[in-house]
Amino acid sequence: MMKFLFMSFFMMPLCFKKNMFWLIQMSMFFFFFLFLNMTINIVNYCNLSYLFGCDMISFGLILLSIWICSLMIMASENLNKYNYYVSFFLLNIIFLMVMLYLTFSVMDLFMFYMFFEGSLIPVLLLIIGWGYQPERIQAGLYLLFYTLFVSLPLLIGIFYVYEEINCMKIYFLKFYNLNMYLLYFSMIMAFLVKMPMYFVHLWLPKAHVEAPVSGSMILAGVMLKLGGYGLLRVLIFLQSISLKLNYFWVIISLVGGFYISLKCLCQVDMKSLIAYSSVAHMGLVISGIMTLNYWGFMGAYVLMIGHGLCSSGLFCLANINYERLSSRSLFINKGMMNFMPSLSLWWFLMLSAAMAAPPTINLMGEISLINSLVSWSWMTMLMLMLISFLSAGYSLYLYSYTQHGKYNLNLYSFYTGVSREYLLLFLHWFPLNIMILKIDYFMIWF
């Protein structure tokens, strides 16, 4: 694990040389394929070195982080074209990739906390440095304060765990069972805000709308998954208290998912709509993890990876439209099928992945989450039906509004997609659909 860390560190000086934009992106892809071919033991931690180790959950999420970071560079070609602080941008992305890599691979609970919070800094710099409107400062503060407010209790909780059992290694914590209300809330809230759960989700749409395309991609693709990863790790040693209290989070997430799905149908900003749909999907993930059963854990993991690719691709599409029309409003982005019919295909493919159509892994994730929730209580059926129905509803709303209708007559110049954009979309869509062939790796690792 250490060798990969050093590889990323040695990519950093490249940022300061001229015309290194695409070389860095290629070296990230190279990094991805090296990591992909690493031997992985499905059951236990493997590739142990110093503080680091890798099991199946870490492996998938590290791969997702590297993949999304390399695609962020591909999506941000405009920065390279206008030479808009490119060196700092590339340095920021590599630093973010290192932080995420460390967060997922570290085996010590305190170090996990450190990198979990540290990954916030590059995202904040992305939003404030390369965002669009002046409100980006406010969005950055929202992001910072929502996540930092609940992270101090998490830190104190981690210290308390160390005081109790004299051990911080995530692997050994599974042999303990700490039955304390205050510890439970302090350990879990930071991850619920990061997911984000309904009621503490307000920072997410704000951050997405103000962020540049790369910021939106990493936020939707990986940052929301940090919360799910934390829950999967922490709930292992809070089992008996979880059995008493988890129904509370399941209810909030499912009812909140339904409310948010209705809210999606009221949005007029494309990015805002995609951001709210992320909250609805993450609501399913939270409720799946909170049932504490096998199906729920598997489904949450699969849906996190599926949603990371699919949501990131949708933000790329919204950005492609924004670069053409300088607007993300659904009233202005109309009749796109007349201009870019091939892009309409990509809108269709990405949105069908968002509503969990086969053969995407989103479908597998949602099936197992529905399985886990219905076996937990038959009353969840009602909310699950509504969420699934409305998820198809707002996806079709977004598609039909942007692609059909009369196009805007203010468009006096236009150019269709370039090969870079189609490749970018393909690299989001292809893994999303091809991974269904190896779904046994995702589903059978206990």
Secondary structure, 3 states (H helix, E strand, C coil): CHHHHHHHHHHHHHHHCCCCHHHHHHHHHHHHHHHHCCCCCCCCCEEEECCEEECHHHHHHHHHHHHHHHHHHHHCHHHHHCCCCHHHHHHHHHHHHHHHHHHHHECEHHHHHHHHHHCHHHHHHHHHHHCCCCCHHHHHHHHHHHHHHCHHHHHHHHHHHHHHHCCCECCHHHHCCCCCHHHHHHHHHHHHHHCCCCCCCCHHHHHHHHCCHHHHHHHHHHHHHHHHHHHHHHHHHCHHHHHHHHHHHHHHHHHHHHHHHHHHCCCCEHHHHHHHHHHHHHHHHHHHHHCCCHHHHHHHHHHHHHHHHHHHHHHHHHHHHHHHHCCCECCCCCCHHHHCHHHHHHHHHHHHHHCCCCCCHHHHHHHHHHHHHHHHCCCHHHHHHHHHHHHHHHHHHHHHHHHCCCCCCCCCCCCCCCHHHHHHHHHHHHHHHHHHHHHHHHHCCC
